[in-house]
């Protein structure tokens, strides 16, 4: 009987430990930036100086939808500065992606009430002088039901036409028509509530990071921007650490997106009437790199 009670107590303590560590981020103390969207800044001193910014987005918020970078002018043609690579997207900063999306259609915009934007996929060509106008992201890219690019077998963040959202290792060709928006990342760094090992060199070293996470019930989307390469501000994180940070926030599955100097998280400031970057890409604090793709969060009502 004593041994059975000890085993039972051990099981209870283990369960309590899992509950305590499953959501270490206190969302009650987070800032409500829009209905259904919370933002929190986290600073860690161990295992090194790390500053990160995490958003939790309630996917059941009425009127909430997604937007992804669309096809560039000249889509499918050879790139002017690299004829062996086809044009897929035009590089733009996350802030400009939001500005352009919010412009009326009559002014060349998309007429969307975009309230959050974050960088997404890596791209090619990535070589000096790094000023190429166009990009070809890997994996699958779909914008509002239009296929933008399909190259390689990278994992994908997908938004289906029926509203379901998921993080998948790959998309079957027959499932592409079911998808409304999609962007691909580098690796899945957490799956079913467990962190995956760092199997590639880039994940074993510390860098700025962007990652997306989903709760097990797919109710919440988590976005994280981790600053790095700034000695007195933040030193960055490994891939597995990034996965753990979003598990601590409440996610079950996490995909590591493009990071480094691309890491950018913005929201639309209704008072300043402009995108505000919450993280800091560099010591200047105001630099945004033009990237291949961005992911936007949209509400179907217009905020002034």
Sine and cosine of phi, psi and omega as CSV:
sin_phi,cos_phi,sin_psi,cos_psi,sin_omega,cos_omega
0.00,0.00,-0.69,0.73,0.00,-1.00
-0.88,0.47,-0.69,0.72,0.00,-1.00
-0.90,0.44,-0.63,0.77,0.01,-1.00
-0.91,0.42,-0.65,0.76,0.02,-1.00
-0.92,0.40,-0.61,0.80,0.04,-1.00
-0.90,0.44,-0.68,0.74,0.02,-1.00
-0.90,0.44,-0.65,0.76,0.00,-1.00
-0.91,0.41,-0.67,0.75,0.03,-1.00
-0.90,0.44,-0.65,0.76,0.03,-1.00
-0.88,0.47,-0.65,0.76,0.02,-1.00
-0.91,0.42,-0.66,0.75,0.02,-1.00
-0.90,0.44,-0.70,0.72,0.00,-1.00
-0.90,0.44,-0.63,0.77,0.04,-1.00
-0.88,0.47,-0.69,0.72,0.03,-1.00
-0.89,0.46,-0.69,0.72,0.03,-1.00
-0.89,0.46,-0.62,0.78,0.04,-1.00
-0.89,0.45,-0.65,0.76,0.03,-1.00
-0.90,0.43,-0.66,0.75,0.02,-1.00
-0.90,0.44,-0.65,0.76,-0.05,-1.00
-0.92,0.39,-0.59,0.81,-0.06,-1.00
-1.00,-0.04,-0.22,0.97,-0.07,-1.00
-0.92,0.38,-0.48,0.88,0.00,-1.00
-0.59,-0.81,0.98,0.22,-0.04,-1.00
-0.97,0.26,-0.32,0.95,0.04,-1.00
-0.99,0.17,0.79,-0.61,0.00,-1.00
-1.00,0.04,0.99,-0.11,-0.04,-1.00
-0.95,0.31,-0.26,0.97,0.08,-1.00
-0.93,0.37,-0.39,0.92,0.00,-1.00
-0.99,-0.10,0.03,1.00,-0.05,-1.00
-0.98,0.20,0.33,-0.94,0.01,-1.00
-1.00,0.05,0.75,-0.66,0.09,-1.00
-1.00,0.06,0.95,-0.31,-0.03,-1.00
-1.00,-0.05,-0.44,0.90,0.08,-1.00
-0.44,-0.90,0.28,-0.96,0.07,-1.00
-0.82,0.57,0.82,-0.58,0.03,-1.00
0.99,0.17,0.02,1.00,-0.06,-1.00
-0.81,-0.59,0.84,-0.54,0.01,-1.00
-0.88,-0.48,0.52,-0.86,0.00,-1.00
-0.75,-0.66,0.70,-0.71,0.04,-1.00
-0.67,-0.74,0.63,-0.78,0.09,-1.00
-0.98,-0.21,0.71,-0.70,-0.03,-1.00
-0.81,-0.59,0.73,-0.68,0.08,-1.00
-0.87,-0.49,0.75,-0.67,0.05,-1.00
-0.83,-0.56,0.60,-0.80,0.08,-1.00
-0.97,-0.23,-0.24,0.97,0.02,-1.00
-0.76,-0.64,0.62,-0.79,0.05,1.00
-0.97,0.26,-0.07,1.00,0.07,-1.00
-0.30,-0.96,0.08,-1.00,0.05,-1.00
-0.93,0.36,0.88,-0.48,-0.01,-1.00
-0.69,-0.72,0.77,-0.64,0.15,-0.99
-0.89,-0.46,0.75,-0.66,-0.02,-1.00
-0.65,-0.76,0.36,-0.93,-0.03,-1.00
-0.74,-0.68,0.82,-0.57,-0.11,-0.99
-0.84,-0.54,0.74,-0.68,0.12,-0.99
-0.94,-0.34,0.62,-0.78,0.16,-0.99
-0.89,-0.46,0.83,-0.55,-0.08,-1.00
-0.89,-0.45,0.87,-0.49,0.03,-1.00
-0.98,0.20,0.94,-0.34,-0.08,-1.00
-0.95,0.31,-0.11,0.99,0.08,-1.00
-1.00,-0.06,0.10,1.00,0.04,-1.00
-0.88,0.47,0.81,-0.59,-0.01,-1.00
-0.84,0.54,0.73,-0.68,0.06,-1.00
0.99,0.12,0.06,1.00,-0.05,-1.00
-0.99,0.13,0.68,-0.73,0.06,-1.00
-0.50,-0.87,-0.04,-1.00,-0.07,-1.00
-0.85,-0.53,0.34,-0.94,0.13,-0.99
-0.59,-0.80,0.56,-0.83,-0.01,-1.00
-0.75,-0.67,0.48,-0.88,0.08,-1.00
-0.78,0.62,0.74,-0.68,-0.04,-1.00
-0.99,-0.11,-0.16,-0.99,0.00,-1.00
-0.91,0.42,0.61,-0.79,0.05,-1.00
-0.99,0.13,0.38,-0.92,0.17,-0.99
-0.84,0.54,0.70,-0.71,-0.04,-1.00
0.99,0.14,0.31,0.95,-0.04,-1.00
-0.78,0.63,0.74,-0.67,0.04,-1.00
1.00,-0.04,-0.31,0.95,0.03,-1.00
-0.99,0.17,0.32,-0.95,0.06,-1.00
-0.90,0.43,0.59,-0.81,0.06,-1.00
-0.91,0.42,0.68,-0.73,-0.02,-1.00
-0.84,0.55,-0.61,0.79,-0.04,-1.00
-0.99,-0.17,0.07,1.00,0.05,-1.00
-0.35,-0.94,0.98,0.18,-0.13,-0.99
-0.87,0.50,-0.28,0.96,-0.01,-1.00
-0.98,0.19,-0.20,0.98,-0.04,-1.00
-0.92,-0.40,0.76,-0.65,-0.01,-1.00
-0.98,0.21,0.52,-0.85,0.10,-0.99
-0.94,0.33,0.78,-0.63,0.09,-1.00
-0.86,-0.51,-0.84,0.54,0.01,-1.00
-0.78,-0.63,0.27,-0.96,0.11,-0.99
-0.97,-0.24,0.79,-0.62,-0.04,-1.00
-0.91,0.43,0.73,-0.69,0.04,-1.00
-0.49,-0.87,0.44,-0.90,0.04,-1.00
-0.95,0.31,0.36,-0.93,0.03,-1.00
-0.89,0.46,-0.60,0.80,0.03,-1.00
-0.90,0.43,-0.69,0.72,0.02,-1.00
-0.94,0.35,-0.54,0.84,0.10,-1.00
-0.84,0.54,-0.70,0.71,0.01,-1.00
-0.93,0.38,-0.72,0.70,0.00,-1.00
-0.85,0.52,-0.75,0.67,-0.04,-1.00
-0.91,0.41,-0.60,0.80,0.02,-1.00
-0.91,0.42,-0.54,0.84,-0.05,-1.00
-0.99,0.15,-0.28,0.96,0.01,-1.00
-0.90,0.44,0.55,-0.83,0.09,-1.00
-0.87,0.49,0.47,-0.88,0.00,-1.00
-0.86,0.52,-0.59,0.80,-0.01,-1.00
-0.89,0.45,-0.35,0.94,0.01,-1.00
-0.98,-0.22,0.24,0.97,0.03,-1.00
1.00,-0.02,0.10,0.99,0.00,-1.00
-0.99,-0.10,-0.27,-0.96,-0.02,-1.00
-0.94,-0.35,-0.09,1.00,0.05,-1.00
0.90,0.43,0.54,0.84,-0.07,-1.00
-0.97,-0.25,0.62,-0.78,0.11,-0.99
-1.00,0.07,0.93,0.36,-0.02,-1.00
-0.97,0.23,0.80,-0.60,-0.09,-1.00
-0.91,-0.42,-0.31,0.95,0.03,-1.00
-0.64,-0.77,0.60,-0.80,0.10,-0.99
-0.56,-0.83,0.56,-0.83,-0.01,-1.00
-0.56,-0.83,0.54,-0.84,0.01,-1.00
-0.92,0.40,0.32,-0.95,-0.11,-0.99
-0.77,-0.64,-0.98,-0.18,-0.22,-0.97
-0.99,0.12,0.44,-0.90,0.24,-0.97
-0.96,0.29,-0.07,-1.00,-0.03,-1.00
-0.28,-0.96,0.19,-0.98,0.20,-0.98
-0.82,-0.57,0.40,-0.92,-0.07,1.00
-0.97,0.25,0.60,-0.80,0.07,-1.00
-0.83,-0.56,1.00,0.04,0.00,-1.00
-0.35,-0.94,0.23,-0.97,0.01,-1.00
-0.82,0.57,0.64,-0.77,0.13,0.99
-1.00,-0.03,0.23,0.97,0.02,-1.00
0.88,0.47,0.39,0.92,-0.02,-1.00
-0.92,-0.39,0.26,0.97,-0.03,-1.00
-0.85,0.53,0.66,-0.75,-0.07,-1.00
-0.96,0.26,-0.58,0.81,-0.10,-0.99
-0.93,-0.36,0.21,-0.98,-0.05,-1.00
-0.56,-0.83,0.38,-0.93,0.09,-1.00
-0.77,-0.63,1.00,-0.08,-0.02,-1.00
-0.95,0.30,0.48,-0.88,0.03,-1.00
-0.98,0.18,0.14,-0.99,0.07,-1.00
0.93,0.37,-0.52,-0.86,-0.07,-1.00
-0.96,-0.28,0.75,-0.66,0.11,-0.99
-0.78,-0.63,0.83,-0.55,0.04,-1.00
-0.74,-0.67,0.72,-0.70,0.00,-1.00
-0.80,-0.59,0.92,-0.40,0.02,-1.00
0.79,0.61,0.67,0.74,0.06,-1.00
1.00,0.09,-0.04,1.00,-0.02,-1.00
-0.98,-0.20,0.79,-0.61,0.02,-1.00
-0.94,0.34,0.86,-0.51,0.01,-1.00
-0.99,-0.12,-0.66,0.75,-0.01,-1.00
-0.32,-0.95,0.48,-0.88,0.03,-1.00
-0.48,-0.88,0.99,-0.15,-0.08,-1.00
-0.56,-0.83,0.83,-0.55,0.04,-1.00
0.99,0.14,-0.15,-0.99,-0.09,-1.00
-0.79,-0.61,0.63,0.78,0.00,-1.00
-0.95,0.30,0.48,-0.88,0.02,-1.00
-0.90,0.44,0.41,-0.91,-0.20,-0.98
-0.74,-0.67,0.66,-0.75,0.24,-0.97
-1.00,-0.06,0.87,-0.49,-0.12,-0.99
-0.85,-0.53,0.60,-0.80,0.13,-0.99
-0.86,-0.51,0.92,-0.40,-0.06,-1.00
-0.99,0.15,0.33,-0.94,-0.01,-1.00
-0.89,0.45,-0.44,0.90,0.01,-1.00
-0.99,0.11,0.03,1.00,0.04,-1.00
0.99,-0.17,-0.24,0.97,0.03,-1.00
-0.93,0.38,0.54,-0.84,-0.01,-1.00
-0.81,-0.58,0.63,-0.78,-0.05,-1.00
-0.44,-0.90,0.26,-0.96,0.15,-0.99
-0.88,-0.48,0.89,-0.45,-0.12,-0.99
-0.82,-0.58,0.46,-0.89,0.03,-1.00
-0.94,0.35,-0.58,0.81,0.04,-1.00
-0.33,-0.94,0.31,-0.95,0.01,-1.00
-0.90,-0.43,0.79,-0.61,0.06,-1.00
-0.95,0.32,0.60,-0.80,-0.01,-1.00
-0.80,0.60,-0.61,0.79,-0.03,-1.00
-0.94,0.33,-0.25,0.97,0.00,-1.00
-1.00,-0.02,-0.21,0.98,-0.05,-1.00
-0.84,0.54,-0.67,0.74,0.02,-1.00
-0.89,0.46,-0.29,0.96,-0.01,-1.00
-0.99,0.10,-0.13,0.99,-0.14,-0.99
-0.98,-0.19,0.70,-0.71,0.06,-1.00
-1.00,-0.10,-0.68,0.73,0.02,-1.00
-0.64,-0.76,0.58,-0.81,0.03,-1.00
-0.39,-0.92,0.61,-0.79,0.15,-0.99
-0.64,-0.77,0.54,-0.84,-0.05,-1.00
-0.95,-0.30,0.48,-0.88,0.02,-1.00
-0.86,-0.51,-0.29,-0.96,-0.01,-1.00
-0.99,0.11,-0.90,0.44,-0.07,-1.00
-0.60,-0.80,0.38,-0.93,0.23,-0.97
-1.00,0.07,0.83,-0.55,-0.10,-0.99
-0.95,-0.30,-0.09,1.00,0.13,-0.99
-0.46,-0.89,0.64,-0.77,-0.03,-1.00
-0.60,-0.80,0.75,-0.66,0.03,-1.00
0.81,0.58,0.66,0.75,0.08,-1.00
0.99,0.17,0.14,0.99,-0.01,-1.00
-0.83,-0.56,0.69,-0.73,0.04,-1.00
-0.95,0.31,0.66,-0.75,0.04,-1.00
-1.00,-0.09,0.50,-0.87,-0.04,-1.00
-0.93,0.38,0.43,-0.90,0.03,-1.00
-0.99,0.17,0.99,-0.13,-0.10,-0.99
-0.99,-0.11,-0.15,0.99,0.01,-1.00
-0.88,-0.48,0.52,-0.85,-0.07,-1.00
-0.82,0.57,-0.64,0.77,-0.06,-1.00
-0.90,0.44,-0.42,0.91,0.01,-1.00
-1.00,0.06,-0.21,0.98,0.01,-1.00
-1.00,0.02,-0.17,0.99,0.02,-1.00
-0.93,-0.38,0.26,-0.97,-0.11,-0.99
-1.00,-0.07,0.77,-0.63,-0.01,-1.00
-0.56,-0.83,0.27,-0.96,0.26,-0.97
-0.87,0.50,0.55,-0.83,-0.09,-1.00
-0.67,-0.74,0.59,-0.81,0.24,-0.97
-0.87,-0.50,0.72,-0.70,0.04,-1.00
-0.52,-0.86,0.43,-0.90,0.07,-1.00
-0.88,-0.47,0.61,-0.79,0.07,-1.00
-0.74,-0.68,0.43,-0.90,0.07,-1.00
-0.79,-0.62,0.63,-0.78,0.09,-1.00
-0.94,0.35,0.32,-0.95,-0.07,-1.00
-0.86,0.51,-0.59,0.81,0.00,-1.00
-1.00,0.04,0.04,1.00,0.02,-1.00
0.89,0.45,0.40,0.92,0.06,-1.00
-0.98,0.20,-0.60,0.80,-0.10,-0.99
-0.87,-0.49,0.64,-0.77,0.19,-0.98
-0.96,-0.26,0.71,-0.70,0.03,-1.00
-0.90,-0.43,0.76,-0.65,0.08,-1.00
-0.89,-0.46,0.70,-0.71,0.01,-1.00
-0.76,-0.65,0.68,-0.73,0.14,-0.99
-0.83,-0.55,0.89,-0.46,-0.01,-1.00
-0.94,-0.33,0.85,-0.53,0.05,-1.00
-0.97,0.22,0.40,-0.91,0.01,-1.00
-0.29,-0.96,0.09,-1.00,0.02,-1.00
0.87,0.49,0.46,0.89,0.04,-1.00
-0.75,-0.66,0.98,-0.22,-0.25,-0.97
-0.79,0.62,-0.70,0.71,-0.07,-1.00
-0.99,-0.17,0.12,0.99,-0.04,-1.00
-0.88,-0.48,-0.85,0.52,-0.02,-1.00
-0.29,-0.96,0.65,-0.76,-0.10,-1.00
-0.97,-0.24,0.00,1.00,0.06,-1.00
1.00,0.01,-0.03,-1.00,-0.10,-0.99
-0.61,-0.79,0.33,-0.94,0.12,-0.99
-0.99,0.13,0.20,-0.98,0.00,-1.00
-0.89,0.46,-0.72,0.69,-0.01,-1.00
-0.91,0.42,-0.59,0.81,0.04,-1.00
-0.90,0.43,-0.64,0.77,0.04,-1.00
-0.87,0.49,-0.69,0.73,0.06,-1.00
-0.87,0.50,-0.68,0.73,-0.01,-1.00
-0.91,0.42,-0.63,0.78,0.01,-1.00
-0.86,0.51,-0.65,0.76,-0.01,-1.00
-0.98,0.19,-0.46,0.89,0.16,-0.99
-0.89,0.45,-0.66,0.75,0.04,-1.00
-0.89,0.45,-0.47,0.88,0.00,-1.00
-0.99,0.17,-0.29,0.96,0.02,-1.00
0.80,-0.59,0.00,1.00,-0.01,-1.00
-0.98,0.19,0.32,-0.95,0.09,-1.00
-0.90,-0.43,-0.54,0.84,0.00,-1.00
-0.78,-0.63,0.67,-0.74,-0.10,-0.99
-0.69,-0.73,0.73,-0.69,0.08,-1.00
-0.90,-0.43,0.77,-0.64,0.02,-1.00
-1.00,0.09,0.87,-0.49,-0.04,-1.00
-0.99,-0.12,-0.20,-0.98,0.06,-1.00
-0.90,0.44,0.65,-0.76,-0.03,-1.00
-0.78,-0.63,-0.68,-0.73,-0.02,-1.00
0.86,0.51,-0.67,-0.74,-0.01,-1.00
-0.95,0.32,-0.06,1.00,0.04,-1.00
-1.00,0.09,-0.32,0.95,-0.11,-0.99
-0.84,0.54,0.90,-0.43,-0.04,-1.00
-0.53,-0.85,0.76,-0.65,0.12,-0.99
-0.77,-0.63,0.82,-0.58,-0.04,-1.00
-0.79,-0.61,0.42,-0.91,0.25,-0.97
-0.69,-0.73,0.37,-0.93,-0.02,-1.00
-0.99,0.11,0.89,-0.45,0.02,-1.00
-0.99,0.10,0.92,-0.40,-0.07,-1.00
-0.93,0.37,-0.42,0.91,-0.01,-1.00
-1.00,0.08,-0.69,0.72,0.03,-1.00
-0.99,0.16,-0.28,0.96,-0.01,-1.00
0.82,0.57,0.75,0.66,0.05,-1.00
-0.31,-0.95,0.30,-0.95,0.08,-1.00
-0.93,0.36,0.65,-0.76,0.07,-1.00
-0.88,-0.47,0.83,-0.55,0.05,-1.00
-0.99,0.11,0.82,-0.57,-0.07,-1.00
-1.00,0.08,-0.50,0.86,0.03,-1.00
-1.00,-0.07,0.00,-1.00,-0.04,-1.00
-0.79,-0.62,0.95,-0.32,-0.07,-1.00
-0.95,0.30,-0.48,0.88,-0.09,-1.00
-0.53,-0.85,0.07,-1.00,-0.01,-1.00
-0.90,0.43,-0.37,0.93,0.05,-1.00
-0.97,0.26,-0.45,0.89,0.08,-1.00
0.99,0.13,-0.06,1.00,-0.07,-1.00
-0.75,-0.66,0.20,0.98,-0.01,-1.00
-0.99,0.13,0.67,-0.74,0.16,-0.99
-0.78,-0.62,0.79,-0.62,0.03,-1.00
-1.00,0.09,0.70,-0.71,0.16,-0.99
-0.91,0.41,0.79,-0.61,-0.09,-1.00
-0.86,-0.52,0.16,-0.99,-0.09,-1.00
-0.96,0.27,-0.70,0.71,-0.03,-1.00
-0.63,-0.78,0.46,-0.89,0.09,-1.00
-0.74,-0.67,0.42,-0.91,0.08,-1.00
-0.91,-0.41,0.77,-0.64,-0.01,-1.00
-0.87,-0.49,0.52,-0.85,0.10,-0.99
-0.96,-0.29,0.77,-0.64,-0.12,-0.99
-0.84,-0.54,0.63,-0.77,0.20,-0.98
-0.92,-0.39,0.63,-0.78,-0.13,-0.99
-0.99,0.13,0.20,0.98,0.14,-0.99
-0.90,-0.44,0.57,-0.82,-0.09,-1.00
-1.00,0.09,0.81,-0.59,0.13,-0.99
-0.99,-0.13,0.70,-0.72,-0.04,-1.00
-0.97,0.24,0.00,0.00,0.00,0.00
